[in-house]
Amino acid sequence: MEQKPTPHDGQYFIMGNNKIIISEHFRQDGKPLISILEKVILDAGKMPESRINTA
């Protein structure tokens, strides 16, 4: 995955033929990514199996 600046000072990632525009960034003083991922995993474990998208 390659990250490139755009002419209008935005950023995007290039992955194959796909270009993904970065519209949000993590705050410098925010929670560490590992804490966010732990919460997502724990919350997913509480979700009924019928609501989890396995595709």
ChimeraX attribute file (.defattr): number of C-alpha atoms within 10 A of each C-alpha:
attribute: neighborCount
match mode: 1-to-1
recipient: residues
	/A:1	9
	/A:2	9
	/A:3	14
	/A:4	13
	/A:5	12
	/A:6	10
	/A:7	7
	/A:8	6
	/A:9	6
	/A:10	11
	/A:11	15
	/A:12	16
	/A:13	15
	/A:14	13
	/A:15	11
	/A:16	8
	/A:17	5
	/A:18	10
	/A:19	14
	/A:20	11
	/A:21	15
	/A:22	12
	/A:23	8
	/A:24	7
	/A:25	6
	/A:26	9
	/A:27	8
	/A:28	7
	/A:29	6
	/A:30	8
	/A:31	10
	/A:32	11
	/A:33	9
	/A:34	9
	/A:35	9
	/A:36	11
	/A:37	11
	/A:38	11
	/A:39	11
	/A:40	11
	/A:41	10
	/A:42	10
	/A:43	10
	/A:44	13
	/A:45	11
	/A:46	8
	/A:47	10
	/A:48	8
	/A:49	10
	/A:50	7
	/A:51	8
	/A:52	10
	/A:53	6
	/A:54	6
	/A:55	3
